[in-house]
Every structure is written in structure tokens, then in C-alpha cells.
Amino acid sequence: MPDLPFYWSHVAAWVGRHAIAPVLAALHLTGLTDDPADIAASLMIATLQLCIIGCLFRPLESWLPVERWEDRRCARIDFHYTWLMLVGVFPLFSFLILTPFANWLAGGGAGGGDGGGFDLQHLLPWLGRHRWALFAGYYLAYDFTYYWMHRVQHWIPWWWAMHSMHHSQRQLSCWANDRSNYLDGALQSFVLAAVGVAFGVSADEFAWLMLLGELVQNFSHANVRIGFGPVLEKIFVDPKFHRLHHMRVDPARPRLHNCNYGQVFAFWDVLFGTALYGEPPRPTGVADPMVDRDNELGLVALQIEGLKRFWGAVRRLDGWRPGEVAFGERYRPIRVEHLDLHALAAAPAPPGRMAATAE
């Protein structure tokens, strides 16, 4: 009897042939892919993810909320970012840029190849014969890379300038995972795709593994009172664990929020000393008024604001000096130790200005 992958591939082939191929032909984009079923499969995975978020995670937020909001005004923009990212931006970016880049990195040129024999499947043939071992090794390496990349996003001011858009959300919800600056997302994709290339993971395998990671992150961002218990919470990231990563700064304990960077596995934080447990739920967002004003912006303006912060940081020496920063006039990075955090938390400055002590 045919199994699920058999049905999935046949549905993808049918959609690719009867829906994707005609659209590509009408738009003169037939060179986008050799097989329209690839795009169809990507869109089917995105649709599956949207259904799981909307039909499972979103109802959980109504039944078991950490915070009850009178309205979801701030969270609505993240819903739009999610479907736009999953159905439009990421598949297009993947087929136009990421896949040719991965093929080039693997040594096959823009049109693909066999990876040149330098991936782990060629170097360690045993892995190629034991797919589950390959997947397990790959996903550990993928999540390990994500953990350290995530720490760098908070550590290097010009990268934080973009990543701060993700943290500016006051109403953390199951849709918040895809709230990100597109340049930030592109950098992340290049880093993580390199891990897939090193392991020799195929495009369809990479897509399913990405889905797993994305769903875990959608759930970990959800506004729900759910934890995995004293044992599993040390292994896997749950909503209680990740919510602490998004907490607003506590002026009395200014380093408390520098915690819980893991994507799927929490044991990286435990191993490297960044895990935080046992804290009560805290408000989410940022105290920096230059970043907090993201909540008043629309889809396009929010992207532009993130790029302005990036440009304000990357062109200055302070934007390359590791450490936690906020942003002052003309998006100049200001090191947190030069700020009065109590005054900042109590009375945020008007947009475009912030309270800072003398440097």
C-alpha cells in the first residue's frame, strides 16, 4: 500500500503541473525551477504549517493564556508577516537565491551537482546508508549552529539592530516567530543552509526539517501557560522557557533577559550556562523606545525601520563592538552600561530620543 510520502509527492506533482507551471509560464519565470513540483511542495508545507498554527496553537492561546489582552492589535501584524513569509517571501528567496547559493557552495555550480564529494555523506558513507543517523546528526548540528548564531544576533550591535524587530513585540503570540527583518532572515538562511550543504541533506529533507524547527518555534512563542515538566524542559524548548528570552529588561537585574537562546533543544543553554528557569512570566518587548516604537508601524515601515537601525549601527565603530546596546538619535548604538535603565523603564523617551547618562 502506498505510504504518505508517495501520496505527498503525487499531490505535489499534480499541483506543480496544473497550477504552478501555468503561473510560471504566464509570468515568464519558467527558469525559476526545473521541476514546478518543488515550488508546489514548498507551498504545501507552508499551508500545512499555517493550518497547524491556526487550528492548534492559536486556540491554545485562548484556552490557556499567559496574558489576557483586551485586543490583539500588536499581534495582528505578526499574523500577516507569517503568511506572507511562508507563502511568498521565503519560497521565492529559497528558489531564486538560497538554492543556487547552496549548489554553488556544494561545488555543483548554479545548476546543481553532486556536491563535489565534500559533504559528510561522501566523506562518511556509513551516514548515507543510515538516514536516521544522518538526520539526527544534521539536526543536532543545525540546532547547535542556530544557538550560537542567535547569541551573536544579540551580541553584535549591527545584527541586533535587525533582530531587535523580532523582540520589540509587546504581545508575544504563536504568530511572532516570523516577525523578522528580511535581511536578518536572509543572513540566518545562508548560515543554516551551509550546515545542510555540509551534511549533504537534500532539498526536500531540508524543507521537512525546517518545518519541524519552525513549528517548535511557533509553539514556543505562543501566549500559553504550558511547560514540559522538570525533566523535558531541560531537553526541549517550551513556551515558558522561550518567553523568558523575550522578557523586557529588569533594571534591578539587567542581565536576566540574556538567556534561553535555543531553538528546539534547551540543553545547549543548560550546557553553556544561559538557561533560566523558575522565573514567573514577565511582560515581553524591549525598553529601548527607539525599538519599542516598532509596535506603531505597518508591514513596510517596520522593515524600513529595521534597515535604518542596521545602517546606523553597521557604519559606526560602536556597531561592531560586541555588547548589548540601545539606539539613540540617528540610530547611534549606545552601550547599555551607559543608560539609566530605571529611568528608561519608568518613563520611555519620545520617539527619536532616549534617556542616556553621559558616556
N, C-alpha and C positions, 0 to 999 in steps of 0.2 A: 504493500500500500504506500503511495507517495507520502512523503513527510512534509512538514511545514516549510522547510527551505525550498522544496520542489514547487509548492503552490505559490510561495512568495516570488520566486524567480519567474514563474509563468505570468503572474499578475503584472509584475514589473515590465516584462517583455511586452505584454499586451498594451499597457498604458503607454510605454515608450513608443510603440509602433503607431498607435491610433490617436494619441493625444500630444505627446512631446514632439515627435518628429514633424508633424504638420505645423506646429507652432514655430519650431526652429527654422523650418523652410520658409514660412511666411516672414520671419524676421531676418532672414539671410544669415542665420547663425548655425548652419549645419556643421561647421567646423568645430563647434564647441566640444563635441564628443564624438567618438567613433560609434558609440552604442547609446541611443536615447534611453535605453533601459536603465543606464547608470543614473541619469537625472531622475527618471521615474522612481527608482528605488530610494534616492535621496529624499524626494518629496514625500514618498510613502512613510519613510522613517520619521520625517518631521511631523506628518499628520498623526502618526501613532503617538509621538511624544506629546503633542498638543492635546490629544484625547486623554492621555493618562493624567496630565496636569489638570485639565479642566474637569474631568469626571471623577478623579480620586483625590488629588491633593487639595484642590480648591474647596470641595465640600468639607474636608477635614478642618480647614481653617474656620469654617462656620460652626462646626461642632465642638472643636477643642482649641479655641484661640488663646494665644498668649496675651494679646492686646485686643480690646474691642474698639473699633473705630466708628465714629458717627457716620463717616463716609470714607470711601477708598480713593479720594481724589488723587493723592500722590501715587498710589499703586497702579492707577489706570494706565499711566504711560508705560509701565513695565509690561503690561499685557500686550500693548501694541508693539513694543520692542521685541517681545518673544516671538509672535507670529511672523513679524517682518524678518527677524533674524533667521528663524528656522525654515521658512518657506521661500525667502527671497535672497537675503544678503549672503548667508553662509554657503548655500549650494552654489550660487553664482561665483563667489570668491573661490570656492573649492575647485570648480571646474576651469575657471579662467586662469587662476594663479597658483593655487596650492598644489594641484595635481601635476602641472608642468614642472613646478619647483621640485616636488618630491621625485619625479622621474629624473630630472637633471641631477639632483643630489645623489640618487642611486646609481648614476653613471649611464643611464639609458638614453639621455637626451630628452628633448621636449616631447618626443613621441613615445617615450617609454622604453622599456628594455628589461633585461633580466636582472638588473641591479649590479651587474659587473662582478658578481661573486663575492662582494664585500659585506653583505648583511650576515646576521648570525645564522640564518638558515643554511647559507653556503659554508660558513666557517665551522658550524657545528651541525652536521647533517642529522644527528640524533634529534635535534629540536624539530626539524622539518618532518620527521616521521612521527612525532608525538605532539599533535596540535594543541592539546590542552596544556601541556607543559610550556609550549611557546606562548600561548595566550596568557597564562599565569605569570610567566617571566616578563612578558611585554607589559602587562597591566601594572605590575609592581614598579617597573622602570618608569612607565608613563606617570603613575601617581607620585612617585618619588621626585621626578622632574618637575611636576606641577607644584609640589610642596615648596621646593626651593625657588622656582620661578615666582610663586606667589609671595614669598618672603622678599624677593628682590623688588617686586612691584610696590611694596610698602617701604622699601629701604632706599631706593634711588629716587630722588625728588622728581626728575622729569617723567619717570614711569608712574609714580604716584599721582602726578598731575592728571594723567588719563584715568588711572584705576580709581581715583577718588570719586569719579562719577558713579561707579558701582556702589560705593559706600555712602553716598550722600542721601540715599533713600531713607526717609523717616518711617515709612510703612513697609517694613520688610515682609514680603509675601512669596508665594510659590512662583510668581512670575518674575522675581527680581534677578534671577540668575543671568538672564540675557540682557540686563541693563548694563551696557558697557560701551565705551568709546570704540569705534570701529578700528582705529589704528591700534589701540590696545589689543583688541581681539585678533588682529592680523599678526601682531608680534607673537602672541600666545600660540596661534595656529602654526606658525613657522617652527617655533621651538618644539612643540609636541609632535608635529609631523616628522621632524628629524628623528625622533625616537622610534616612530613606526617604520621609517625607512631603515634604521639600524637593525631592526628585528626582521625586516622583510615581510611585514604584515601587508596583506592585500588590501585594496581599496574598500571592498565590501566588509571585510573583517574589521578594518579601522572604523567604518561607519557604525557598525553594531557596538563596538567597544566605546565609541564616543557617545552613543545613545545611552549606554549604561551609566557612564560617568555623568552625563547631563541630567539624567533622571534623578540620580542621587543628589546632585546639586540643587535641582528644582525642589526636591523634598527637604533638603537641609535648610533652604531659605524660607520654607513655609512658616506662616504665623500659627504654629501649633505647639501645644504642650505635650510633646512626645519625646521620650528618650529611650535608649536601647538597654538601659539597666547597667549595673556596676561593672559587668564583665564586657559585654559587647560594645559599650560606649568607649572602651579603651582600644577597640579594634576599628570600628566604623564611625564615620561622621554622622551624627544625628542632628535634628533641628535645635535642640538645647545647646549642643556643643558649638554649632556654627553661629548661632545667634550672638554668642559672646564675642565672636570675631567682629561682628558688626556694631557692637555697643558704642555709644558716644563716650568720649573721653571723660574719665573721672578725675577732676582736678586734684583730689586727695591722693589718688593712686594713678599718676599719669601714664604709667607703662602697662596698666592692667589690660588694655584692649589689644596689646601686641601679642596675640595668642591665636591658637586654633586655625592654622593655615591649611590644613589638609583638605583634599577634595573628596576622596572616597574613604581612605584609610586614616583613622585618627592616630594610629601608632607611630606615625612619623613625628607628630607633635609630642607624644609621650617620650619617644626616643631622643629627640633633640631639645627637650626642655621648654617647649612652647605651649604645652597643653594646659588648659584651665578648666577645672571642674568645680562644682559646688557653689557657684555664684548664682544669686537669684536673677530672673530675667531683668534686663535693663533696656531703656529706650535705645533705639538704633539711630544711626545717622552720624553726622560729624558736627563738631562745634565751630569749625572754621566757617565764618559767614560767606567767604568767597566761594566755598564749595557747597555749603548748605543752600545757597540760592539756586542751585540746580533744580530744586523742587518747584520752582516757579516757572520753569522753562518748558517749551514744547520739544517735539522729537528732533527737529533740525537744529534749533537753537542750543539744545543740550549737547549735541555733537560738536557744534562750533565752539561752545564754551570750553569743552574739554581740550580741544585743539589749541585754544588761546592759552590755557594753563600750561599745556605742553610746551608751546613756543616760548612762553615767558620763563619757563624753567630750563629748557634744553640749551638756550642761547646764553645762559649765565653760568659762571663757575659754580655758584651755590647749587645749581640744579644737578650737578654731577657729584657733589659731596654727599656720601651716604649719611642717612639720618632722617628722622621724622621732621616734616615741615608743614607749615600752613602757607597761605598765599596772601601777599599784601597788594598794594597798589601796583597796577600794570603787571600783575601776576608774578611779582617777585617772590621767590621762595624765602620764607622766614623760618629759621630753625625753632622748633617747639620750645627749647630751653630759653629762648628769648621772649616768650609770651607769658602773659599773666593769664593762666588757664582759668582761675577762679572768676576773673572779670569777663573773660571770653564766654564762659558757660552761663554766667548770670545775665549779661547784657550784650548780646552779639552786636557788633558794629553794623552800620548800614551797608548795603551792597556797594562794593568797590573800596571799602575801607575796613580796617580791623584794628583792634586794640593790641598794641605791642609795647613791650618795655624797650628801653634803649639797648641797642646792640653793642 
